[in-house]
Amino acid sequence: MFRMMLWLMTLIAGIAVPAAAAPAPTAPLVLAAASLQESLSAAADAWARKGHPKPVLSFAASSALARQVLAGAPADLFISADEEWMDALAAKGLVASGTRASFLGNRLVLVAGLRNAARVDLRSSRPIVAAVGAGRLAMADPDSVPAGRYGRAALTRLGAWAALEPKVVRAENVRAALLLVERDAAAFGIVYATDARASARVRVAGAFPAGSHPAITYPIARLTASRNPEAEGFRRFLVSREGKMIFAKYGFLPR
């Protein structure tokens, strides 16, 4: 009888104290260049459909995001629209070793509002200087934002920067520059081809020759401060063939 009671008590104790459940995975935080809004959101959705927590995405100019990381802001992944801002983080030991990869490219274009029918030959300075005339040219800030840096390099190579600099409206990022053209606050804007494709309110007035500016590249890396195991999985997904094909649908150039 005593043995029977002992057995029942042991059985009940086993039922009453279940094994502790493993903690649920948490979503990684991704800081990404403003030009990636639609494409990276689609990639995050695809990753979530695989059973992972959907990554939290924060978009802004690469310069602004890099400065946040340099100031100690917590994040798991960083995707820049140029190599320089990733270099700045790497120089401070903030990029996890072996995780940096330049996985996308883009093109630089001149956009105009839908009511502006101008076609601009961007192989020399005269056509764009004449087209802008007394109007305004919207660009991401050429002193810090990648799209603005590429744009200034192209205009300098064409010999048009000195004439156009006083007419430039500097925006905080490439999407803000696009918005100025959409709202007719600027006659033209310099943006990425993917930005022009994402808007139904602008048209491409001309494409800058690839050799007129440094190659447009998007590096991605996991940050050393990241402690989220989901971050590396999402990074690998983005640089995989499957991930790159998502970006290709939005006009990016997989590398």
The 8 nearest C-alpha neighbors of each residue, nearest first, counted from 0:
[[1, 3, 2, 4, 5, 6, 7, 8],
 [0, 2, 4, 3, 5, 6, 7, 8],
 [1, 3, 5, 0, 4, 6, 7, 8],
 [2, 4, 0, 6, 1, 5, 7, 8],
 [3, 5, 7, 1, 6, 2, 8, 0],
 [6, 4, 2, 8, 3, 7, 9, 1],
 [5, 7, 3, 9, 4, 8, 2, 10],
 [8, 6, 10, 4, 9, 5, 11, 3],
 [7, 9, 5, 11, 10, 6, 12, 4],
 [10, 8, 12, 6, 7, 11, 5, 13],
 [9, 11, 7, 13, 8, 12, 6, 14],
 [12, 10, 14, 8, 13, 9, 15, 7],
 [13, 11, 15, 9, 14, 10, 8, 16],
 [12, 14, 10, 11, 15, 16, 9, 17],
 [13, 15, 11, 12, 16, 17, 10, 9],
 [14, 16, 12, 13, 11, 17, 10, 18],
 [15, 17, 13, 14, 12, 18, 19, 11],
 [18, 16, 15, 14, 19, 13, 20, 12],
 [17, 19, 20, 16, 21, 13, 14, 15],
 [18, 20, 17, 21, 16, 22, 15, 23],
 [21, 19, 18, 22, 17, 23, 16, 24],
 [20, 22, 23, 19, 24, 18, 25, 17],
 [23, 21, 20, 24, 25, 19, 228, 227],
 [22, 24, 21, 25, 20, 52, 26, 51],
 [25, 23, 22, 26, 52, 229, 51, 228],
 [24, 26, 52, 23, 27, 229, 227, 54],
 [25, 27, 54, 52, 53, 55, 28, 24],
 [28, 26, 54, 230, 75, 55, 229, 227],
 [27, 29, 55, 74, 75, 54, 56, 26],
 [28, 30, 76, 56, 75, 77, 55, 57],
 [31, 29, 77, 57, 58, 76, 56, 78],
 [32, 30, 78, 58, 77, 57, 29, 79],
 [31, 33, 61, 79, 60, 34, 59, 58],
 [34, 32, 59, 58, 35, 60, 36, 31],
 [33, 35, 32, 36, 194, 174, 173, 193],
 [36, 34, 33, 38, 39, 32, 37, 31],
 [35, 37, 39, 34, 38, 33, 40, 58],
 [38, 36, 40, 39, 35, 41, 249, 197],
 [37, 39, 41, 246, 40, 35, 36, 249],
 [38, 40, 42, 41, 35, 36, 37, 43],
 [39, 41, 43, 37, 42, 38, 36, 44],
 [42, 40, 44, 38, 39, 43, 37, 45],
 [41, 43, 39, 45, 44, 40, 46, 38],
 [44, 42, 46, 40, 45, 41, 54, 53],
 [43, 45, 47, 41, 42, 46, 40, 48],
 [44, 46, 42, 48, 43, 47, 41, 49],
 [47, 45, 43, 49, 48, 44, 42, 51],
 [46, 48, 51, 53, 44, 49, 50, 45],
 [49, 47, 45, 50, 46, 44, 51, 53],
 [48, 50, 47, 46, 51, 45, 44, 52],
 [51, 49, 48, 47, 52, 46, 53, 45],
 [50, 52, 47, 49, 53, 46, 48, 24],
 [53, 51, 26, 47, 25, 54, 50, 24],
 [52, 54, 47, 26, 43, 51, 55, 44],
 [55, 53, 26, 27, 43, 28, 56, 52],
 [54, 56, 28, 29, 27, 26, 53, 57],
 [57, 55, 29, 28, 54, 30, 58, 31],
 [56, 58, 30, 29, 31, 55, 59, 28],
 [59, 57, 33, 31, 32, 30, 56, 36],
 [60, 58, 33, 32, 61, 64, 63, 31],
 [59, 61, 172, 63, 62, 32, 33, 144],
 [62, 60, 32, 64, 79, 63, 65, 80],
 [61, 63, 65, 60, 64, 144, 143, 66],
 [64, 62, 66, 60, 61, 65, 67, 59],
 [65, 63, 67, 61, 66, 62, 60, 59],
 [66, 64, 68, 62, 67, 63, 61, 69],
 [65, 67, 69, 63, 64, 68, 70, 62],
 [66, 68, 64, 70, 65, 72, 69, 63],
 [67, 69, 72, 71, 65, 70, 66, 64],
 [70, 68, 66, 71, 67, 65, 88, 72],
 [71, 69, 67, 68, 72, 66, 65, 73],
 [70, 72, 68, 69, 73, 67, 66, 224],
 [71, 73, 68, 67, 70, 74, 69, 66],
 [74, 72, 71, 68, 224, 75, 225, 28],
 [75, 73, 28, 76, 29, 225, 72, 30],
 [74, 76, 225, 28, 222, 221, 27, 29],
 [77, 75, 221, 29, 222, 220, 74, 30],
 [76, 78, 30, 220, 219, 31, 29, 79],
 [79, 77, 219, 31, 218, 32, 30, 217],
 [78, 80, 61, 81, 32, 217, 218, 31],
 [81, 79, 217, 32, 145, 216, 61, 78],
 [80, 82, 79, 216, 217, 83, 145, 84],
 [81, 83, 85, 84, 86, 218, 216, 79],
 [84, 82, 86, 85, 81, 87, 145, 79],
 [83, 85, 87, 86, 82, 65, 81, 62],
 [84, 86, 88, 82, 87, 83, 89, 79],
 [87, 85, 83, 89, 84, 88, 90, 82],
 [88, 86, 84, 90, 85, 89, 83, 91],
 [89, 87, 85, 93, 91, 90, 86, 94],
 [88, 90, 86, 94, 92, 91, 93, 87],
 [89, 91, 87, 88, 92, 86, 93, 94],
 [92, 90, 88, 89, 93, 87, 69, 94],
 [93, 91, 89, 90, 94, 88, 223, 95],
 [92, 94, 223, 88, 89, 91, 222, 95],
 [95, 93, 222, 89, 223, 92, 221, 88],
 [96, 94, 223, 222, 221, 98, 97, 93],
 [97, 95, 98, 94, 99, 223, 221, 220],
 [96, 98, 99, 95, 100, 220, 94, 221],
 [99, 97, 220, 96, 221, 95, 100, 94],
 [100, 98, 220, 219, 97, 218, 101, 221],
 [99, 101, 218, 219, 102, 98, 220, 238],
 [102, 100, 218, 217, 103, 216, 219, 99],
 [101, 103, 254, 100, 253, 238, 217, 218],
 [104, 102, 253, 217, 254, 252, 216, 101],
 [103, 105, 252, 216, 215, 251, 253, 217],
 [104, 106, 251, 215, 252, 191, 192, 216],
 [107, 105, 192, 191, 108, 215, 104, 209],
 [106, 108, 191, 192, 207, 190, 206, 105],
 [109, 107, 206, 207, 192, 190, 189, 191],
 [108, 110, 189, 205, 204, 188, 203, 206],
 [111, 109, 203, 188, 204, 202, 187, 201],
 [110, 112, 187, 201, 202, 115, 186, 204],
 [113, 111, 201, 115, 114, 180, 181, 202],
 [112, 114, 201, 115, 202, 200, 111, 116],
 [115, 113, 112, 116, 111, 201, 117, 202],
 [114, 116, 112, 113, 117, 111, 186, 202],
 [115, 117, 114, 118, 113, 204, 111, 112],
 [118, 116, 115, 204, 119, 130, 111, 205],
 [117, 119, 204, 205, 116, 120, 203, 130],
 [118, 120, 205, 204, 126, 121, 127, 117],
 [121, 119, 122, 126, 205, 118, 127, 123],
 [122, 120, 123, 207, 119, 205, 206, 127],
 [121, 123, 120, 157, 208, 124, 207, 126],
 [122, 124, 157, 121, 125, 126, 120, 158],
 [125, 123, 159, 157, 158, 126, 127, 128],
 [124, 126, 128, 127, 123, 129, 159, 130],
 [127, 125, 129, 128, 124, 120, 119, 130],
 [126, 128, 130, 129, 125, 124, 119, 131],
 [129, 127, 125, 131, 130, 126, 132, 124],
 [130, 128, 132, 126, 127, 131, 125, 124],
 [129, 131, 127, 132, 128, 126, 119, 117],
 [132, 130, 134, 128, 129, 127, 133, 135],
 [133, 131, 129, 130, 134, 128, 135, 127],
 [132, 134, 131, 135, 166, 129, 130, 128],
 [135, 133, 131, 132, 186, 185, 136, 166],
 [136, 134, 185, 166, 186, 167, 137, 131],
 [135, 137, 167, 187, 188, 185, 168, 166],
 [138, 136, 188, 168, 176, 167, 185, 187],
 [139, 137, 176, 169, 189, 147, 188, 170],
 [138, 140, 147, 170, 172, 173, 169, 171],
 [139, 141, 169, 147, 144, 142, 170, 143],
 [142, 147, 140, 148, 143, 144, 139, 151],
 [141, 143, 140, 144, 148, 147, 145, 139],
 [142, 144, 141, 140, 62, 145, 148, 147],
 [143, 145, 147, 140, 62, 146, 141, 139],
 [144, 146, 148, 147, 81, 80, 149, 143],
 [147, 145, 149, 148, 144, 139, 150, 173],
 [148, 146, 141, 139, 150, 140, 144, 145],
 [147, 149, 141, 145, 151, 150, 146, 152],
 [148, 150, 152, 146, 147, 151, 212, 145],
 [151, 149, 147, 153, 148, 152, 146, 154],
 [150, 152, 154, 148, 153, 149, 155, 147],
 [151, 153, 155, 149, 212, 150, 154, 156],
 [154, 152, 211, 212, 156, 150, 155, 151],
 [155, 153, 160, 157, 159, 151, 156, 152],
 [156, 154, 160, 158, 152, 157, 153, 159],
 [155, 157, 153, 154, 158, 211, 152, 212],
 [158, 156, 154, 124, 123, 155, 159, 153],
 [157, 159, 155, 156, 124, 160, 154, 123],
 [160, 158, 124, 154, 157, 162, 161, 155],
 [161, 159, 155, 154, 163, 162, 164, 158],
 [160, 162, 164, 163, 159, 158, 155, 165],
 [163, 161, 160, 159, 164, 128, 165, 166],
 [162, 164, 160, 166, 165, 161, 159, 167],
 [163, 165, 167, 166, 160, 161, 162, 159],
 [166, 164, 163, 167, 162, 161, 168, 135],
 [167, 165, 135, 163, 164, 136, 168, 134],
 [166, 168, 136, 164, 165, 137, 135, 169],
 [169, 167, 137, 136, 138, 170, 135, 166],
 [170, 168, 140, 138, 139, 167, 137, 171],
 [169, 171, 139, 176, 140, 172, 175, 138],
 [170, 172, 139, 140, 175, 60, 169, 173],
 [173, 171, 139, 60, 175, 170, 174, 144],
 [172, 174, 139, 176, 175, 190, 146, 177],
 [173, 175, 177, 176, 172, 178, 33, 34],
 [174, 176, 178, 172, 177, 173, 170, 171],
 [177, 175, 173, 137, 138, 179, 170, 174],
 [176, 178, 174, 175, 180, 179, 173, 181],
 [177, 179, 181, 175, 180, 176, 182, 174],
 [180, 178, 184, 176, 182, 177, 181, 185],
 [179, 181, 183, 185, 182, 178, 177, 184],
 [180, 182, 178, 179, 200, 183, 112, 201],
 [181, 183, 179, 180, 184, 178, 185, 112],
 [184, 182, 180, 185, 181, 179, 186, 112],
 [183, 185, 179, 182, 180, 186, 181, 135],
 [186, 184, 135, 180, 183, 187, 136, 179],
 [185, 187, 135, 134, 111, 136, 180, 183],
 [188, 186, 111, 136, 185, 110, 180, 137],
 [187, 189, 137, 110, 136, 109, 138, 180],
 [190, 188, 109, 138, 108, 110, 150, 137],
 [191, 189, 108, 107, 173, 188, 194, 192],
 [190, 192, 107, 194, 193, 106, 108, 105],
 [191, 193, 195, 106, 194, 108, 107, 196],
 [192, 194, 196, 191, 250, 195, 197, 249],
 [195, 193, 197, 191, 196, 192, 34, 190],
 [196, 194, 192, 193, 197, 198, 201, 191],
 [195, 197, 193, 194, 198, 192, 250, 199],
 [196, 198, 194, 195, 193, 199, 37, 249],
 [199, 197, 200, 195, 196, 201, 194, 181],
 [200, 198, 201, 197, 196, 202, 195, 113],
 [199, 201, 198, 181, 113, 112, 202, 180],
 [202, 200, 112, 113, 111, 199, 181, 198],
 [201, 203, 110, 111, 113, 204, 112, 195],
 [202, 204, 110, 205, 109, 111, 108, 195],
 [205, 203, 118, 110, 109, 119, 111, 117],
 [204, 206, 109, 119, 203, 108, 118, 120],
 [207, 205, 108, 109, 107, 208, 121, 204],
 [206, 208, 121, 108, 107, 209, 205, 211],
 [209, 207, 210, 211, 206, 122, 121, 212],
 [210, 208, 211, 207, 212, 214, 106, 213],
 [209, 211, 208, 212, 213, 214, 207, 153],
 [210, 212, 153, 208, 209, 156, 207, 152],
 [211, 213, 153, 152, 210, 149, 209, 214],
 [214, 212, 215, 149, 210, 211, 152, 209],
 [213, 215, 216, 212, 209, 104, 210, 105],
 [216, 214, 104, 105, 213, 81, 106, 217],
 [217, 215, 104, 81, 103, 80, 214, 101],
 [216, 218, 80, 103, 101, 79, 81, 102],
 [219, 217, 101, 100, 79, 78, 102, 82],
 [218, 220, 78, 100, 99, 77, 101, 79],
 [221, 219, 99, 98, 77, 76, 222, 94],
 [220, 222, 76, 95, 75, 98, 94, 77],
 [223, 221, 94, 95, 224, 75, 225, 93],
 [222, 224, 95, 93, 94, 225, 221, 92],
 [223, 225, 222, 226, 75, 73, 93, 74],
 [226, 224, 75, 223, 222, 227, 74, 221],
 [225, 227, 228, 224, 75, 223, 230, 229],
 [226, 228, 229, 230, 225, 27, 75, 25],
 [229, 227, 230, 231, 226, 232, 24, 27],
 [230, 228, 232, 227, 231, 27, 233, 26],
 [231, 229, 233, 27, 228, 232, 227, 75],
 [232, 230, 234, 233, 229, 235, 228, 221],
 [231, 233, 235, 229, 234, 230, 236, 228],
 [232, 234, 236, 230, 235, 231, 237, 229],
 [235, 233, 231, 237, 236, 232, 230, 238],
 [236, 234, 232, 238, 233, 237, 239, 231],
 [235, 237, 233, 239, 234, 242, 238, 232],
 [238, 236, 242, 234, 235, 239, 233, 243],
 [239, 237, 235, 236, 242, 102, 243, 234],
 [240, 238, 236, 242, 241, 237, 235, 243],
 [239, 241, 243, 242, 244, 238, 237, 236],
 [242, 240, 244, 239, 243, 245, 236, 237],
 [243, 241, 237, 239, 245, 244, 240, 236],
 [242, 244, 240, 246, 245, 241, 253, 238],
 [243, 245, 247, 241, 246, 242, 240, 248],
 [246, 244, 243, 242, 248, 247, 42, 38],
 [247, 245, 243, 248, 249, 244, 38, 251],
 [246, 248, 251, 244, 250, 249, 245, 252],
 [249, 247, 246, 245, 250, 244, 251, 38],
 [250, 248, 247, 246, 251, 38, 193, 245],
 [249, 251, 247, 193, 248, 252, 246, 192],
 [252, 250, 247, 105, 246, 249, 104, 253],
 [251, 253, 104, 103, 105, 247, 254, 250],
 [254, 252, 103, 243, 102, 104, 251, 247],
 [253, 102, 103, 252, 104, 101, 243, 216]]
